[in-house]
Amino acid sequence: MADFLVNLGIPLELVVIVVAALPIFELRGAIPLALFTFDMPWYTAFPLAFIGNMLPIPFILLLSTRIMRWLGRIGLFRRFFDWLCTRTRRRSEKLLQRQYIGLIAFVGIPLPFTGAWTGSLGAVLLDFKFIPAILSIAAGVLIAGVVVTAFCLLGWQTWLFIST
């Protein structure tokens, strides 16, 4: 993906932002890409990845509810969303007890499927308010960015499943 964007002549900084905005890679993939592949300094890579990771979050928070309502008019989707909401609420008791602190921790732990995209969808499914949710997600992304950057600077690429 990054090679494709670079070959199109897109500036490396913009490639880092785009990769950070993608749901699978997010900041956890963009920082190592910037540091190890593009040889960017950490103080350039970190803010670019943070900005890229946060770009889609307001749209996810605002549009997911509308899309779920619209699709919920269709029987099959309504059953799926009912099941998803019930399952999410049942499996997120600890997150609901701490609400926004739990959301920060969930997003801030740099493990697979615990990033800003998943945190945003969880916030929507759990009916978190928009501004506190976006601030909590931003705090989590900040924490994850610090952790990933620190591991990269320590040379722990293998922890990040990156081969250099």
N, C-alpha and C positions, 0 to 999 in steps of 0.2 A: 504494500500500500504506500509506504513512505517513498520507496523507489519510484513508483509510478508518479507520485506528486512532484518529486524532485526532477524527474525526467521531463515533466511538463514545464519546467522552468519556474515553479513556484518557490518563493524564498523559503529558506530553511526554517525561519521563525514561524512562518505561516503553516508549514508542514507540522511543526510541533503543536501548534494550536489546534489544527484539524485532527491530528491523532488523539490529542487529549479530549476532544469533544466526542470521539467515537465510544459507543457503549462498552465494548469489550476491553479496549486498551486503556482508555481514560488517562489519568495522570500517571498511573503505575507503568504504563508503556511509553508515555511521551517523555518523561524525564530521562529514563535510560537511553532512549533513542537520541535525545538531544545531547546527552553527555558522552555517550560511547560511540555513536555513529556520526554525529555532526560536530563533535568536539567543541560544543558550546560550554562556556563557564556555567557553573551551577546557578549563579545569580542572574543569569539570563534565562536558563532553562526553567527554573522553578516558577517565576511569574508567568511565563508564556504558557506553561502546562496548567497552572492554576486558572488562568483566564479561559483557556480552551475547555477545561473540565467544567467550569461553571456556566459557559455559554448556553448549553441546551437546557439547563435546570429550570429556569423560569418557565420555559415553554412546556416542559414535561409536567411541571406542577399545575400550570393553567389549563393545558389542553387535554391531559389524561382524563380528568373528570368529565369534561364535555364529550370526549370520544366514548368513554365508558357509558355515559347516559344515552348517547345516540345509538350505540351498538346494543345497549341494554333493551331497546325496544324490540329487538329480534329475540325470539324465545331461546334459541341455542346460546347466543351470547349472554343473555340474562342469566341463564343457569350457570354458565361458566364464571361470570363475574360474581354471582352470589357465592359459588363454591370458593373462588379465589379470595374474596373478602373474608369469608368465614374461616378459611384455612389460615390466612394471614393474621387475623385477630387471635386465633387460637395459638399460633406458634410465636406470637410476639408479645406474650404477657410481660416479660421483663422490660421490653422496649416501651410498652404502654405505661408501666409503673414509673419510669423515669422520663418518659416522653422525649423532650428535645435533647436532654443529655444522652439518652439512649441512642437517638438518631446521630448525634455527633460521634459517639463511640462506634456505632455500626459503620458509618461512612469512613471514619478515621483509621480503622484497622485495615491495613493494606493486604487483604486477602481476596481471592477470586470471588466475585459476585457480592462484594460488600462496598461498592463504590457509590458515586453520586447518582448514577442512573437508578440503581436498585433502591438506594435510600429515598430518592424522589418518588418512585413508584410506591414504595412502602408508606411514605408520608401521605400520598394521595389515598391509598387504600385505608389508612387509619384515620383519615379526616383531620390531619394536622393543619393548622392555619398557615397561610402562604408565607408571610414575612418571617415568623419564627422558624418555619421549616427551611426556608432558603438560607437564613443565617446559620442554622444548625448544620446544614449540609456544607456551607462554605467553611465553617469551623472544622468539620470533619475532613474536608478536602485539604485544608491547610495542614492539619495534623498528618494526614496520609502523605502529603507532599514532603513534609519535613522528614518523615520516616524513610520514604523511598530515596530522597536525596541523600540522607545520611548513609544509608546502606550502599548507595552507588559510590559515594565518596570514600567509603571504607573498602571498596573493591568487592562487595558482596553481590556481584552480578548473578551468581548461580542461585542465590536466594530468590532473585527476581525471575528465574527461569530464562535467563538471557545468555546466549552464547556469543562471546566476542572474540 
